[in-house]
């Protein structure tokens, strides 16, 4: 019952994680029937008593529990439901029984049950109901995560250059390990894309993939987003907010720019990374999760440890496996392939029939230094697609982004000798101006091009003191 199914990802055979279903029922015949009906779709586990069921929940960390209401044990179904929801709130529980009545259903709903199903239906109808209930509950959790997470563009890493072939070799050797992975590299080098590739080609590919943009979160917001919040008021109603750690159960959670976290938040993150458990704001009950952490940084965390601005315990915990993504300047061979990949993706997204890149543009791309790395290339390609009058990108379409007034500062003597924080600010200013130049000062369109929320772009504009109106023609 614990075999993984095989799937094809990126042309390679990979093990895809099946969702885990735990059946808690004291009838052997029912467990056997569910195993034969659901076994090819899910990783099934079983327990024949409430006490055993709770032990199996802690051991397996299932995605869904099929729980019988009547159990021949000191724990009945409602007792087990209460324990599960107190300690593993993200686990979906479907209560099943031939003895369901309005009183039992009402009590189960108070305890947080996700669904109640009558057992005394004909076999075919009941089996179909069980399958639909499991799939509906799994889709609900993934939909919650998709709504909360950042949208990912369908861009994959290009491993054509020797430097990136080394990166691929490391990523392939790490991807099916449950150890934390630290991905370092300069801003815009493609760390986030590599993290996505690792997840989607790993045996966690069937689980959620969640990115937490740490620089945009205050310490309090960081806790609420990552750990969730218990019983806070929304429109005069007490609600519980599930954190991203709960929603990412069974998958991968990416922490983008962990070096920006203040020390107090680092301490709280350390506990979650070490123990794979946490408690929501306003609640002291510990919740356990099965997640793999991928940490992204463009900072020298070891230097920060020496300076006392990054906790050494957290550094050694997240630095278990490490991959360094080189700047685009050190892997120029990848530029033409990356540009064509972006052309295909964004040409379709912008509904433009732009299919080719002129050879003169390729030469210009290979000569250029790319201080903003892959992110700058993406911005230039997007801008060129929008500007293109025909089916091919020409030099006229890319000239404003390469060597024009907005990027001139990068070619000035001494520009690369800036301190990191100064250099990052210069790049951010160039990048944001390029976005606004491309979209004629339209902040909404600029945010869509950048793949970030509009509020985040407005924060950048205020920080950099850039006025969108100056770019309206």
C-alpha positions in Angstrom: 0.0 0.0 0.0 3.0 2.4 0.2 4.3 2.2 -3.4 4.7 5.5 -5.2 3.4 5.9 -8.7 5.7 6.9 -11.6 5.3 10.0 -13.6 7.2 11.9 -16.3 8.6 15.3 -15.4 11.0 17.1 -17.7 11.5 14.0 -19.8 12.7 11.9 -16.8 11.0 9.2 -14.8 10.3 10.4 -11.3 8.5 9.1 -8.3 5.5 11.3 -7.6 4.3 11.5 -4.0 0.8 10.1 -3.5 -1.5 11.7 -1.1 -1.7 9.8 2.2 -5.0 8.5 3.4 -5.4 6.9 6.9 -8.4 4.7 7.5 -9.5 4.3 11.2 -12.1 1.6 11.4 -12.6 -1.5 13.5 -14.0 -3.5 10.6 -11.4 -5.5 8.7 -13.8 -5.9 5.7 -14.2 -2.2 5.4 -10.5 -1.5 5.4 -9.9 -4.2 2.8 -12.6 -2.9 0.6 -11.3 0.7 0.8 -7.8 -0.6 0.1 -8.8 -2.3 -3.1 -10.8 0.7 -4.3 -8.4 3.5 -3.3 -5.1 1.8 -3.3 -4.0 2.7 -6.8 -4.7 6.4 -6.3 -3.4 7.0 -2.7 -0.9 5.8 -0.2 -3.1 4.0 2.2 -2.6 3.3 5.9 -4.9 1.7 8.4 -5.7 1.5 12.1 -8.4 -0.6 13.9 -8.8 1.5 17.1 -8.9 5.1 18.1 -5.8 4.8 20.2 -3.9 3.1 17.3 -5.3 5.7 14.9 -3.9 8.6 16.8 -0.5 6.9 17.0 -0.6 6.4 13.2 -1.6 10.0 12.6 1.6 11.1 14.4 3.7 8.6 12.6 2.2 9.0 9.0 1.0 12.6 9.0 -1.7 11.8 6.5 -3.4 14.3 4.2 -6.9 12.8 4.8 -8.3 10.6 7.6 -11.4 8.3 7.0 -12.7 8.0 10.5 -15.4 5.7 11.7 -17.8 7.2 14.3 -18.3 4.0 16.2 -15.1 2.4 17.4 -14.7 -0.5 19.9 -12.3 1.5 22.0 -12.1 4.0 24.9 -11.7 6.6 22.1 -14.8 7.0 19.8 -14.7 8.8 16.5 -15.4 12.2 18.0 -12.6 11.8 20.6 -10.2 11.0 17.8 -11.5 13.9 15.7 -11.0 16.3 18.6 -7.4 15.2 19.1 -6.5 15.4 15.4 -7.9 18.9 15.0 -6.2 20.2 18.1 -2.7 19.0 17.1 -2.9 18.6 13.3 -5.5 21.1 12.2 -4.5 20.9 8.5 -5.4 17.2 8.2 -8.7 16.7 6.5 -11.0 14.4 8.5 -14.0 12.7 6.9 -16.3 11.1 9.5 -18.2 8.0 8.3 -20.8 5.9 10.0 -24.1 4.1 9.8 -25.2 5.9 12.9 -24.9 9.5 11.8 -27.7 11.7 12.9 -28.1 15.5 13.2 -26.8 15.6 16.8 -23.6 13.7 15.8 -23.1 15.8 12.7 -23.5 19.0 14.7 -21.0 17.9 17.3 -18.5 16.9 14.6 -18.9 20.2 12.9 -18.1 22.0 16.2 -14.9 20.0 16.4 -13.9 21.0 12.9 -14.8 17.9 10.8 -14.3 18.5 7.1 -17.1 16.2 5.9 -19.6 13.6 7.2 -20.7 10.6 5.1 -23.4 8.0 5.8 -22.1 4.4 5.6 -25.4 2.7 5.0 -25.5 3.3 1.2 -25.1 0.8 -1.6 -21.5 -0.1 -2.1 -21.0 1.5 -5.4 -22.5 4.9 -4.3 -20.6 4.9 -1.1 -17.2 4.1 -2.7 -17.8 7.0 -5.2 -18.7 9.3 -2.4 -15.6 8.4 -0.5 -13.4 9.0 -3.5 -15.1 12.4 -4.3 -14.8 13.5 -0.7 -11.1 12.7 -0.5 -10.3 14.4 -3.8 -12.5 17.5 -2.9 -10.7 17.9 0.5 -7.3 17.6 -1.1 -8.2 20.1 -3.8 -9.5 22.5 -1.2 -6.2 22.6 0.6 -4.2 23.0 -2.6 -6.6 25.8 -3.7 -6.0 27.6 -0.5 -2.3 27.4 -1.0 -2.5 28.5 -4.6 -4.6 31.5 -3.6 -2.1 32.5 -0.9 1.2 31.7 -2.7 3.0 33.8 -5.3 2.2 33.0 -8.9 5.1 31.2 -10.6 5.9 31.8 -14.3 6.4 28.6 -16.3 10.2 29.2 -16.8 12.5 26.3 -16.1 16.3 26.5 -15.4 18.6 26.1 -18.5 21.5 23.8 -17.8 23.5 24.3 -21.0 26.6 25.9 -19.6 29.3 23.9 -17.7 28.5 26.0 -14.5 24.8 25.2 -14.7 25.5 21.5 -15.5 27.3 21.4 -12.1 24.2 23.0 -10.5 21.9 20.4 -12.1 24.1 17.5 -10.8 23.9 18.8 -7.3 20.1 19.5 -7.5 19.5 16.0 -8.9 21.4 14.4 -6.0 19.5 16.5 -3.4 16.0 16.6 -4.7 14.6 13.4 -3.2 16.3 13.9 0.2 14.2 15.4 3.0 17.1 17.6 4.2 16.9 21.4 3.9 18.5 23.0 0.9 20.2 26.4 0.9 20.3 28.0 -2.6 22.6 31.1 -2.7 23.4 33.4 -5.6 23.1 37.1 -6.7 19.7 38.8 -7.0 17.8 37.7 -10.1 20.0 34.7 -10.8 17.1 32.2 -10.9 17.2 30.8 -7.3 13.4 30.7 -7.1 13.1 28.9 -10.5 15.7 26.3 -9.4 13.7 25.7 -6.2 10.6 25.1 -8.2 12.4 22.7 -10.5 13.8 20.7 -7.5 10.3 20.4 -6.1 8.5 19.5 -9.3 11.1 16.8 -10.2 11.2 15.3 -6.8 9.1 12.7 -5.0 7.2 15.6 -3.4 5.9 16.8 -6.8 2.4 15.8 -5.9 2.4 18.0 -2.8 2.0 21.8 -2.5 4.8 24.2 -3.5 4.8 27.4 -1.5 7.0 30.5 -1.6 7.2 32.9 1.3 8.6 36.3 0.3 10.3 37.2 3.6 11.5 40.8 2.8 7.9 41.9 2.4 6.7 40.6 5.8 6.9 42.5 9.1 7.9 40.3 12.1 4.2 40.0 13.2 3.0 39.4 9.7 5.7 36.8 9.2 4.4 34.7 12.2 0.7 35.0 11.1 1.5 34.1 7.5 3.9 31.2 8.3 2.3 29.8 11.4 -1.3 31.0 11.2 -3.5 32.7 13.8 -6.1 31.3 16.1 -9.5 32.9 16.6 -9.1 36.5 15.4 -11.9 38.8 14.4 -13.0 39.4 10.9 -16.3 41.3 10.4 -17.4 40.4 14.0 -16.7 36.7 13.4 -14.1 34.7 15.1 -12.0 32.8 12.5 -8.9 30.7 12.5 -6.3 31.4 9.8 -4.2 28.5 8.6 -0.6 29.3 8.1 1.5 28.5 5.0 3.3 25.7 6.9 0.0 23.9 7.4 -1.1 24.4 3.8 2.3 23.2 2.5 2.0 19.9 4.3 3.3 17.0 2.2 5.2 19.4 -0.1 7.9 22.1 -0.2 8.1 25.5 1.4 10.5 28.1 0.0 11.8 30.9 2.2 13.0 33.7 0.0 15.8 35.8 1.4 16.1 34.4 4.9 18.9 36.9 5.6 16.3 39.7 5.9 14.7 38.2 8.9 15.3 40.0 12.3 16.9 37.9 15.0 13.6 37.4 17.0 11.9 35.9 13.9 15.0 33.8 13.2 14.5 32.1 16.6 10.9 31.2 15.8 11.8 30.0 12.4 14.6 27.8 13.9 12.1 25.9 16.0 9.9 25.2 13.0 12.8 24.1 10.8 14.3 21.9 13.6 11.1 20.2 14.9 8.8 20.5 11.9 6.2 21.7 14.4 4.9 25.1 15.5 1.9 26.8 17.2 -0.4 29.4 15.8 -0.4 32.9 17.1 -2.8 33.0 20.0 -2.7 29.2 20.6 -0.2 27.0 22.5 -1.1 23.7 20.9 1.8 22.3 18.8 1.0 21.3 15.2 3.3 18.9 13.3 3.9 19.0 9.6 5.7 17.1 6.9 7.5 19.8 4.8 10.9 20.2 3.1 12.5 23.6 3.5 14.3 25.3 0.6 16.1 28.5 1.7 17.0 31.2 -0.8 19.6 34.0 -0.1 21.8 36.5 -2.0 23.6 37.4 1.2 26.7 35.9 2.9 25.1 34.2 5.8 28.4 33.1 7.2 29.6 36.7 7.4 26.3 37.6 9.0 26.9 34.9 11.6 30.3 36.4 12.4 28.7 39.9 12.6 26.0 38.6 15.0 23.1 39.5 12.7 22.2 35.9 11.8 21.8 33.0 14.3 24.5 30.4 14.0 22.1 27.6 15.0 19.7 28.6 12.1 22.6 28.9 9.7 23.9 25.3 10.4 20.3 24.0 10.2 19.5 25.5 6.8 23.0 24.9 5.4 22.7 21.1 5.3 22.8 20.9 1.5 24.0 23.9 -0.5 23.8 25.0 -4.1 25.3 28.2 -5.5 23.6 29.6 -8.6 26.3 31.6 -10.6 25.5 35.0 -12.2 24.4 35.1 -15.8 27.7 36.6 -16.8 29.4 33.3 -15.9 27.0 31.2 -18.0 26.5 33.3 -21.2 25.9 30.1 -23.2 22.5 29.8 -21.4 21.3 33.3 -22.6 19.9 32.4 -26.0 18.0 29.3 -24.7 16.6 31.3 -21.8 15.6 34.1 -24.1 13.7 31.7 -26.4 12.1 30.0 -23.5 10.8 33.4 -22.2 9.7 34.4 -25.7 7.5 31.3 -25.9 6.0 31.7 -22.5 5.4 35.5 -22.5 4.5 35.8 -26.1 1.5 33.5 -25.4 0.8 35.3 -22.2 0.7 38.7 -23.9 -1.2 37.3 -27.0 1.5 38.5 -29.3 2.6 36.5 -32.4 6.4 36.9 -31.8 8.2 33.7 -32.5 11.8 34.5 -33.3 14.8 36.4 -32.1 17.0 38.2 -34.7 20.7 36.9 -34.8 21.9 40.5 -34.2 19.9 40.4 -30.9 21.6 37.1 -29.9 25.0 38.7 -30.5 23.9 41.8 -28.4 22.7 39.5 -25.6 26.0 37.5 -25.6 28.0 40.7 -25.4 26.0 42.3 -22.6 27.1 42.0 -18.9 23.6 41.3 -17.5 24.2 42.9 -14.1 20.6 42.1 -13.2 21.0 38.4 -14.2 18.1 36.3 -15.4 15.5 38.7 -13.9 17.0 41.5 -16.1 16.9 39.2 -19.2 13.2 38.4 -18.4 12.4 42.1 -18.2 14.2 42.9 -21.5 12.4 40.0 -23.3 9.0 41.0 -22.0 9.6 44.6 -23.0 10.8 43.5 -26.5 7.7 41.3 -27.0 5.5 44.3 -26.2 7.4 46.6 -28.5 7.8 44.1 -31.4 5.9 45.1 -34.5 6.5 41.8 -36.4 7.0 38.2 -35.6 10.7 38.6 -34.6 12.4 40.6 -31.9 14.9 43.0 -33.5 17.6 45.3 -32.1 15.1 48.2 -32.2 13.0 46.3 -29.7 15.7 45.7 -27.2 17.8 48.9 -27.5 15.9 50.8 -24.8 16.7 48.0 -22.4 20.4 47.4 -23.3 22.7 50.4 -23.4 19.8 52.9 -23.2 19.5 55.7 -20.6 18.0 53.4 -17.9 20.9 50.9 -17.9 23.7 53.4 -18.6 24.7 53.5 -15.0 25.6 49.8 -15.0 28.4 50.4 -17.6 30.0 53.3 -15.8 33.5 52.7 -14.3 33.2 51.7 -10.7 29.5 50.6 -10.9 30.4 47.1 -9.9 32.5 48.2 -7.0 29.5 49.4 -5.0 28.7 47.8 -1.7 26.1 45.0 -2.1 23.2 47.0 -0.6 24.0 50.0 -2.8 24.4 47.8 -5.9 21.1 46.1 -5.1 19.3 49.5 -4.8 20.8 50.6 -8.2 19.6 47.4 -9.8 16.1 47.8 -8.2 15.9 51.4 -9.5 16.9 50.3 -13.0 14.5 47.3 -13.0 11.5 49.3 -11.8 12.1 52.1 -14.2 12.4 49.6 -17.0 9.1 48.1 -16.0 7.4 51.5 -16.0 9.0 52.5 -19.2 7.6 49.3 -20.8 4.1 49.8 -19.5 3.8 53.5 -20.0 3.6 54.1 -16.3 0.8 51.6 -15.7 1.6 50.2 -12.2 -0.9 47.3 -12.5 0.6 46.1 -15.7 4.1 46.6 -14.4 3.3 44.4 -11.3 1.9 41.7 -13.6 5.1 41.8 -15.7 7.2 41.5 -12.6 5.0 38.7 -11.2 4.6 40.5 -7.8 1.5 42.0 -6.1 0.7 45.6 -7.0 1.1 46.6 -3.3 4.7 45.2 -3.3 5.5 47.3 -6.4 4.0 50.4 -4.7 6.3 49.8 -1.7 9.3 49.7 -4.1 8.2 52.9 -5.7 7.9 54.7 -2.4 11.3 53.3 -1.2 13.0 54.4 -4.5 11.0 57.7 -4.7 9.9 56.9 -8.3 6.7 58.5 -9.6 4.8 56.4 -12.2 3.4 59.6 -13.7 6.8 60.5 -15.1 6.7 57.5 -17.4 3.3 58.2 -19.0 3.7 59.3 -22.6 
